[in-house]
Amino acid sequence: MRVTGTWDDGTAYDVQITDGAVTGSRRIRALVGQFTGKPVLLGPLGPQRPVSVTDGATVLGLLRRHTTVVEVRP
């Protein structure tokens, strides 16, 4: 899946989330590394799962929580 968005400071990012890897943005990789193993909501009301690089849904949930996601493509 490919995700495009912006940080609070207006910086844009474009990342590719595949099984076991997040590529395209050093800041996003650092964010995912920082929160790996910690719970994140997959939607506004849940469910909640621990962040894992191998789970694209948890990475997307983390990006939605900490950045402004503009576009998600399969």
C-alpha positions, 0 to 999 in steps of 0.5 A: 500500500502507498500512503501520502500525507503531511506532518504538522509542520507541513512537510510532505511524505510518500511511503510504501508499506509492504510486508515487513518494510516501510520505505520512502521516508526516514521520519516515518520509519523512525516513527514506526520504529519508535511505536513498534509494539505499542497499541494503536487504534485501527479506526476512530473507535477501535479495535486496538492492536500493537504496531508491527512493520508486518501489519500495514493496518497498524502502520496506517493507524499510526500514520492517521494518529500522528500525521495528516493522511491525504491518500491511501492507494493499494 
